[in-house]
Amino acid sequence: MTTTIEPQQAASTTTRFLALDLTRKCQAKCAHGYNQSGPSGTHGDIAREDWLNVLGHASRMGVTRVQFIGGEVTLHPDLADLINYALELGTGVEVFSNLIDVRDVLWPVLRQRGVSLATSYYSDRADEHEKITQHRGAYLKTKANIEKSITSYQSPPTTRRTGRRPGA
């Protein structure tokens, strides 16, 4: 049996959004982490060129927005190159980061048009935020980087605040 997908049908079934899980490395040790990320995590076996190929293929298949996630995606050594390549392809980018530590070299890349920044802000109380992240100092660092992004970024980060309390 042969199935033919007409152009109108193909356009309606195309995946538009792709999340790419780049790393298991993370400064925090969140108990709720879905992929066993943490300080002993690695960036895995996928080479920079392979990630670039994935982005190119996704673009040709109709993906219009990509999200870089992980452990802590800003720790990945190729993040800037991947963001820049996605933008060259005309693909919108979201970077999902805990914002604990953002390397200075990344801020100009994150400020580009077409890039949005998302983060998790677990509580407006340091003790609660750090109980969840299990990283001393995470609250102040995350808060400072949220403020930095708001004052110098094309658009403020999307903050996903969970209603969850520690131990709940």
PyMOL commands that set and color helices and strands:
alter all, ss='L'
color gray80, all
select helices_A, chain A and resi 7-13+48-60+73-75+79-88+104-110+126-133+138-152
alter helices_A, ss='H'
color red, helices_A
select strands_A, chain A and resi 17-21+65-69+92-96+115-120+158-160
alter strands_A, ss='S'
color yellow, strands_A
deselect
rebuild
show_as cartoon
